[in-house]
Amino acid sequence: MEAARKRWSFRITPMRLVFMAIAVVAIAVILVRFVSGLGATTNLNDQWPWGLWIAFDVLLGVALAGGGYGVALIVYVLRRDQFYPIARSTMLTSLLGYVIVVLGLLIEVGQWFNFWRPYVSWGHASVLFEVFWCISMYTIIQILEFGEIGTETVFKGFHKYLKKAMPVLLVIGITLPTLHQSSLGGLFYLMVGKENPLWWSVLLPPFFLLSSFFVGPGMIIIESSLTGKAFDHHVDISVLRGLVRISGGAMLLYLLLKLVDMAVKGTFPNVFAFDFPSIMFLIELFFGVIIPIIIAFSSMSGTRKGLLWFGILDVAGVILNRFNVLFTGMGKYLNQYGGHYFPAWTEIIVSLGLTSIACLIYLFIVENFNIINHSGSESMNGDMTGNKITLSA
């Protein structure tokens, strides 16, 4: 009887204790926010209604979690089977990213207890309505997709049904992100006259969609580097290099569209004005797009060090882009009305806490479900540094 019982494992390490501490503080702040409102836990005001939580947890979170649909498209639709080894870990990262985005939205909405209203109040003319529906529906689809993996270990009787449903789930799961990723760009397209011309464009929707696609391999490389250290699991370098080439191609298209867009708008003088927005734009484009393209199509992509630099610059470039669109791009317009905003420590700790929770859940799932193939059994047997907690289910 005892042998039939499922046993869960979770190693305790110093870094995981740090994640837990941050998560506990963040949960306490979130509870205060729910009880006392946004004013008690943020520095937001009428001039700056969107701050760190929107930029980090929504705009950035949705982009960085977008690797799942890209890999699903490559592996399951285009049938590039050489990328299958990273499919499950990528989809798990994407799922956790979207769960955190949904939680972030719940925290950021002024009257959080009315979160259910968009399901019954059809604001079909609103971009945010479409974003809300697509993100929430896609999160549900991802949970069902992960169910096909999870039922290999628990609730095994449902596995055959979820396996049969996977083709339909994958098609829906690839379609929905293309809608809300581009719609987030469309949200700022509506800010004509308020957004700095360096970032405002009629092409904002495809820019957001393309960047959410090419940032996926960057996230995969960083994730594989971290899991390589945590679980002694190393993805074959040829797999990562192939992903980087695909990402580099999307980046090249993104760069060409940017140049054409600047030429049509006549914003090259703005680019080389060397004021603060200009410098931020050049840093974003040069370090976040041009250098990664060079790495992707050079011999540097054949080394783990070069791949890691690609991942860091790729992800950092998209992070900077989202923050530039919201803060640098709209700062001058908002400041002229007397607004001023800098995140409160509570906003920062909540963002770090949500990220910590996602990391802890990722580590637990990887240790207990068939997500990655470990090159050795030490990390799963608790023989490495750190203590192992074993729980009987």
C-alpha positions in Angstrom: 0.0 0.0 0.0 2.8 2.4 0.9 4.6 1.6 -2.3 1.6 2.7 -4.3 1.4 6.1 -2.6 2.8 9.0 -4.6 5.7 10.8 -2.8 6.4 14.5 -3.6 9.9 15.9 -3.2 11.2 19.5 -2.9 14.7 20.3 -2.0 15.5 23.2 0.3 18.4 25.4 -0.8 19.5 28.9 0.2 18.2 30.4 -3.0 14.8 28.7 -2.5 14.6 30.1 1.0 15.2 33.6 -0.4 12.3 33.0 -2.9 10.1 31.9 -0.1 10.9 34.9 2.1 10.2 37.3 -0.8 7.0 35.5 -1.6 5.8 35.7 2.0 6.4 39.5 2.2 4.7 39.9 -1.2 1.6 38.0 -0.1 1.3 40.2 3.0 1.5 43.3 0.8 -1.1 41.9 -1.6 -3.5 41.2 1.3 -3.0 44.8 2.5 -3.7 46.0 -1.1 -6.9 44.0 -1.3 -8.1 45.4 2.0 -6.9 49.0 1.8 -6.7 49.7 -1.9 -4.1 50.8 -4.4 -3.4 54.1 -2.6 -2.1 52.3 0.4 0.4 50.1 -1.5 1.4 52.1 -4.7 2.6 55.5 -5.7 0.0 55.7 -8.6 -2.0 58.8 -9.0 -4.5 60.3 -11.5 -1.7 61.4 -13.8 0.1 58.1 -13.6 -2.6 55.4 -13.4 -0.3 52.8 -14.9 2.9 51.9 -13.2 5.4 49.1 -12.4 2.7 46.4 -12.1 1.3 47.1 -15.5 4.7 47.4 -17.1 6.3 44.4 -15.4 3.4 42.0 -14.6 1.3 42.5 -17.7 3.2 44.1 -20.7 6.5 42.4 -19.9 5.0 39.3 -18.3 2.9 38.5 -21.4 5.8 39.1 -23.7 8.3 36.9 -21.7 5.7 34.1 -21.4 5.1 34.1 -25.1 7.7 31.5 -25.8 5.2 28.7 -25.3 3.1 29.4 -28.4 6.2 29.9 -30.5 7.7 26.6 -29.6 4.3 24.9 -29.9 4.0 26.3 -33.4 7.6 25.1 -34.3 7.3 21.7 -32.7 3.7 20.6 -33.2 2.6 22.4 -36.3 5.8 22.8 -38.4 7.0 19.4 -37.1 10.5 20.4 -36.2 11.1 17.5 -33.9 14.6 18.4 -33.0 13.2 21.1 -30.7 11.0 18.6 -28.8 13.4 18.3 -25.8 12.7 21.9 -24.8 8.9 21.8 -25.6 7.6 20.8 -22.2 9.9 23.0 -20.1 9.0 26.0 -22.4 5.3 25.4 -22.2 5.6 25.1 -18.4 7.4 28.4 -18.2 4.8 30.0 -20.4 1.9 28.6 -18.3 3.4 29.9 -15.0 4.1 33.3 -16.7 0.5 33.6 -17.7 -0.8 32.5 -14.3 1.3 35.3 -12.8 0.0 37.7 -15.3 -3.6 36.8 -14.4 -2.8 37.2 -10.7 -1.0 40.5 -11.5 -4.1 41.8 -13.3 -6.3 40.9 -10.3 -4.0 42.8 -8.0 -3.8 45.8 -10.3 -7.5 46.3 -11.1 -8.8 49.1 -8.8 -11.9 47.2 -7.7 -10.4 43.7 -7.8 -13.7 42.1 -6.6 -15.3 43.0 -9.9 -12.8 41.0 -11.9 -15.6 38.8 -13.2 -17.5 41.5 -14.9 -15.8 41.4 -18.3 -17.1 37.8 -18.6 -20.7 39.1 -18.6 -20.3 42.7 -19.8 -19.4 42.6 -23.4 -17.2 45.7 -24.1 -16.3 44.4 -27.6 -15.1 47.9 -28.7 -12.4 47.9 -26.0 -8.9 46.7 -26.7 -8.5 45.8 -23.0 -11.6 43.7 -23.2 -10.1 41.6 -25.9 -6.8 41.4 -24.0 -8.6 40.2 -20.8 -10.6 37.6 -22.6 -7.6 36.2 -24.6 -5.3 36.1 -21.7 -7.8 34.4 -19.4 -8.9 31.9 -22.1 -5.3 31.2 -23.1 -4.3 30.5 -19.4 -7.2 28.0 -19.2 -6.0 26.3 -22.4 -2.4 26.1 -21.1 -3.7 24.5 -17.9 -5.5 21.8 -20.0 -2.4 21.4 -22.2 -0.2 20.8 -19.1 -2.9 18.4 -17.9 -1.7 16.0 -20.6 1.7 16.0 -18.9 0.4 16.0 -15.4 -1.9 13.0 -15.8 1.1 10.9 -16.7 1.8 11.1 -12.9 -1.5 11.8 -11.2 -5.2 11.3 -12.2 -4.0 8.9 -14.9 -7.5 8.0 -15.9 -7.9 11.4 -17.6 -4.7 11.1 -19.6 -6.1 9.4 -22.7 -8.9 12.0 -22.9 -6.5 15.0 -22.7 -4.2 13.4 -25.1 -7.0 13.1 -27.7 -7.9 16.7 -27.1 -4.3 18.0 -27.5 -4.5 18.8 -31.3 -7.5 21.1 -30.7 -6.0 22.6 -27.6 -2.7 23.3 -29.5 -4.5 25.1 -32.4 -6.4 27.3 -30.0 -3.3 27.8 -27.9 -1.3 29.1 -30.9 -4.1 31.3 -32.1 -5.0 33.2 -28.9 -1.6 34.6 -28.1 -1.3 36.2 -31.6 -4.4 38.1 -30.7 -3.6 39.5 -27.3 0.2 40.0 -28.0 -0.7 42.3 -30.9 -3.6 43.9 -29.1 -1.2 45.1 -26.3 0.6 47.0 -29.0 -2.7 48.2 -30.3 -3.4 49.6 -26.9 -0.5 52.1 -27.3 -1.4 52.7 -31.0 -4.5 54.5 -29.5 -2.1 56.8 -27.6 -1.4 58.9 -30.8 -0.1 62.3 -29.7 0.6 61.0 -26.2 3.3 58.4 -27.1 6.8 59.6 -28.2 7.1 59.2 -32.0 10.1 57.0 -31.5 7.8 54.3 -30.2 4.4 55.2 -31.6 3.6 53.6 -34.9 0.8 52.1 -36.9 2.9 48.9 -36.7 2.8 48.7 -33.0 0.6 45.6 -33.0 3.0 43.6 -35.3 6.0 45.0 -33.4 4.6 43.6 -30.1 3.7 40.3 -31.7 7.1 39.8 -33.4 9.0 40.7 -30.2 7.0 38.3 -28.2 8.0 35.6 -30.7 11.7 36.3 -30.8 12.1 36.7 -27.1 11.0 33.1 -26.6 14.3 31.5 -27.5 16.1 34.1 -25.3 14.0 33.0 -22.3 14.6 29.3 -23.2 18.4 29.8 -23.2 18.3 31.6 -19.9 16.0 28.9 -18.4 18.1 26.1 -19.8 21.2 27.6 -18.3 19.6 27.9 -14.9 18.1 24.4 -15.0 21.4 23.1 -16.1 22.9 24.2 -12.8 19.9 23.3 -10.7 19.2 19.8 -12.2 22.4 18.9 -14.0 20.4 19.0 -17.2 21.9 20.5 -20.4 20.1 21.0 -23.6 22.0 20.0 -26.7 23.7 23.1 -28.1 22.5 22.4 -31.7 18.9 22.6 -30.4 19.5 26.0 -28.9 21.4 27.3 -31.9 18.5 26.3 -34.2 16.1 28.3 -32.0 18.5 31.3 -32.0 18.6 31.2 -35.8 14.8 31.3 -35.9 14.7 34.1 -33.4 17.4 36.0 -35.3 15.3 35.8 -38.5 12.3 37.3 -36.7 14.6 40.0 -35.2 15.9 40.8 -38.7 12.3 41.2 -40.0 11.5 43.4 -36.9 14.6 45.6 -37.6 13.7 46.0 -41.2 10.2 47.0 -40.3 11.5 49.5 -37.7 13.8 51.1 -40.3 11.0 51.4 -42.9 8.7 52.7 -40.2 11.2 55.4 -39.2 11.7 56.4 -42.8 8.0 56.7 -43.5 7.4 58.7 -40.3 10.5 60.8 -40.8 11.8 60.2 -37.2 15.5 59.7 -38.0 16.2 63.2 -36.6 14.5 62.1 -33.4 16.6 59.0 -33.3 19.9 60.9 -33.4 18.8 63.9 -31.3 20.8 62.3 -28.4 18.3 63.4 -25.8 17.1 61.0 -23.1 14.4 59.3 -25.3 16.9 59.0 -28.2 19.6 57.4 -26.1 17.1 54.9 -24.6 15.8 54.1 -28.1 19.3 53.5 -29.5 20.3 51.3 -26.5 17.1 49.3 -27.0 17.7 48.8 -30.7 21.5 48.3 -30.7 21.9 46.1 -27.7 18.5 44.4 -27.8 18.2 43.7 -31.6 21.3 44.4 -33.7 23.9 42.7 -31.5 21.7 39.6 -31.0 21.2 39.4 -34.8 25.0 39.4 -35.2 25.4 36.7 -32.6 22.6 34.6 -34.1 24.2 34.4 -37.6 27.8 34.2 -36.5 30.0 31.5 -35.0 29.2 32.9 -31.5 25.9 31.0 -31.6 27.8 27.8 -31.7 29.1 28.3 -28.1 27.2 28.2 -24.9 28.7 31.5 -23.9 27.6 33.2 -27.1 24.1 31.6 -26.7 23.8 32.9 -23.2 24.8 36.4 -24.3 22.1 36.2 -27.0 19.6 35.2 -24.4 20.5 38.0 -22.0 20.5 40.7 -24.6 17.4 39.4 -26.3 15.4 39.4 -23.1 16.9 42.7 -21.8 16.0 44.3 -25.1 12.3 43.3 -24.9 12.2 44.4 -21.2 13.6 47.8 -22.1 11.2 48.1 -25.0 8.1 47.6 -22.8 9.4 50.0 -20.2 10.3 52.5 -22.8 6.9 52.3 -24.4 5.1 53.0 -21.1 7.5 55.2 -19.2 10.0 56.9 -21.5 7.5 57.2 -24.4 4.7 58.6 -22.4 6.6 60.4 -19.6 6.8 63.8 -21.3 3.0 63.8 -22.0 2.1 62.7 -18.4 4.6 65.0 -16.7 3.2 68.1 -18.3 0.0 67.7 -16.2 2.0 67.7 -13.0 2.2 63.9 -12.7 5.2 62.2 -11.1 5.7 58.5 -10.5 8.3 56.2 -9.0 7.4 52.7 -7.8 6.9 52.3 -4.1 8.9 49.5 -2.4 5.6 47.6 -2.0 5.1 47.6 -5.8 8.7 46.2 -6.3 8.3 43.5 -3.7 5.0 42.3 -5.2 6.5 42.0 -8.6 9.5 40.2 -7.2 7.2 38.0 -5.1 5.1 36.9 -8.0 8.3 36.0 -9.9 9.5 34.1 -6.8 6.3 32.1 -6.5 6.5 31.2 -10.2 10.1 30.0 -9.7 9.2 27.9 -6.7 6.3 26.3 -8.5 8.5 25.6 -11.6 11.1 23.9 -9.4 8.5 21.7 -7.6 6.9 20.6 -10.9 10.2 19.9 -12.6 11.3 17.7 -9.6 8.0 15.7 -9.6 6.8 15.5 -13.2 8.3 14.4 -16.5 9.3 17.9 -17.7 13.0 17.5 -18.5 15.4 14.5 -18.8 18.0 14.6 -16.1 21.5 13.6 -17.1 22.0 12.2 -13.6 19.8 11.1 -10.7 21.6 12.9 -8.0 19.4 16.0 -8.0 16.3 13.9 -7.7 17.6 11.6 -5.0 18.5 14.4 -2.7 22.2 13.6 -2.7 23.3 17.0 -3.8 23.7 20.0 -1.5 20.5 21.0 0.3 18.0 19.1 2.3 15.1 17.2 0.7 11.5 17.4 2.0 9.4 14.3 1.2 5.7 14.6 1.5 3.2 11.7 1.2 0.3 12.5 -1.0 
